[in-house]
Amino acid sequence: MADQPAPSDKYTVAVNRGFTKTIAKKLGLPRPAILRRYAADAPLTVGPVLVVSDGASAGDADAIAKSLGSWDVDVRRSTEGADDVRWGGVVLVGTAAESPEAVSEAVLTLGGTLRRLAGNGRVVVISRAPEAGDSPAVAATRAGFEGFTRSVGKELRAGATANGVQLTGGAAADSISALGALRFFLSAKSAYVDGQVLPVGPADDLDDVDWQQPLAGKVAVVTGAARGIGAAIARTLARDGAKVVVVDVPAAGESLAAVANEIKGTAVQLDVTAADAGTKILEATRHLGGLDILVHNAGILRDKLLANMKPAQWDAVIAVNLASQLRINEQLLAAGVEGLRIVSLASTSGIAGNKGQTNYAYSKSGVIGHTAATAPLVAELGGTANAVAPGFIETEMTRSIPFATREVGRRIIPSLQQGGLPIDVAEAIAFLSSPVARGVNGQVLRVCGQSMLGK
Ligand code: NAD
């Protein structure tokens, strides 16, 4: 559903409606926006999109503008005569810039539009990653866009976000890899992704891209899918056209069956720590035509300060969150599954660390580590392996956090000032599993509203 606030986040609902909205405004209280989320019949962006570039990148900017036009976006290449426009997005293209001075004009033009960026508007910066052999000036020019993008994200308000597409390995600015990432960041599907710079490499062009049903004909397995984020992932992959096999422990069998019924999928009761879990997953997909997408979502918490940590608490978290993924991947690689797209659930705790979560953070950092090492192995068979790191997501698990901690946790998120929803994580996973994301491999995409707090 579009424009839906987190159901448990009553504060965000209150400060966006009627009398309480007026009071919050007068008192200068934080007023988190109601984020726009994907709806099939809604336009891609909330208004016209401006494409700006430095002089050297103008050719790339033209090619990108042409593609945006083919998506029925109202694209502009200049701000002239657009004083009254509320921009739905601004795309800054700096792919061919060779000196920091060369990008000033384009960057300041972008700055001049920000006061007229619509609520839930988008800034997307398209640049190239620094590469071996770059001159210091070129490396500086390219690297600068990263800090720039993260900072713009922190300056935007009203549900607007800023993200970057960083081309690697000579990927063309208008390649399907680059355009797929650009479209994701411009769309409502990236509502809770903010301040992220995603490296995107080259991939074979696609004959035909189905933007409505990108996963049509694919078979996906989602572990831990009986509730929470896993159930949202299963629903989203099914919405995008995939046949979905949902996996969870036998104790969650009833809710698992309900999710499977809802999406006309298949339920498989399986503990992911079982020694033959990978083989079981392959067996479950054989009659559907084989396995295309695997989402390692099953995860548990056993929070304790390390000084008080019992062996069982450490070991259970490592077994479910990390060792199971390693074993399953090994079995799938050994079986030679071709074109497999793996997405693993990491966490911002695994990046920033979190008190009381040494076991959990070890497991989630471990996921990031094995994703980087698995990526080249699956790539040999035409696949990809990526991770998604959620921040504060409103689920059963986060509802168990004490009220005050939860409330502070939400509001200190720099520009969005609220937790994300399971659908936000699911949208990122659906994007990373899709054919247009073939050029994204070994990466970690944070879905955290640019915060580092949470599990
Ligand atoms: P959740 O507890 O609501 O759901 C986890 C599911 O995994 C449950 O259905 C559970 O039965 C299943 N599961 C647990 N152990 C299993 C096993 N051995 N085999 C099969 N299934 C098993 O959790 P959630 O909040 O939806 O989190 C889902 C994933 O996202 C986890 O990996 C979690 O670490 C990660 N994550 C969540 C958040 C958040 O804020 N909620 C933030 C960062 C990362």
Boltz pocket constraint, residues with backbone or C-beta under 6 A from the ligand:
constraints:
  - pocket:
      binder: B
      contacts: [[A, 223], [A, 224], [A, 225], [A, 226], [A, 227], [A, 228], [A, 229], [A, 230], [A, 247], [A, 248], [A, 249], [A, 252], [A, 270], [A, 271], [A, 272], [A, 273], [A, 296], [A, 297], [A, 298], [A, 299], [A, 300], [A, 320], [A, 345], [A, 346], [A, 347], [A, 348], [A, 389], [A, 390], [A, 391], [A, 392], [A, 393], [A, 394], [A, 395], [A, 396], [A, 397], [A, 398], [A, 454], [A, 455]]
      max_distance: 6.0
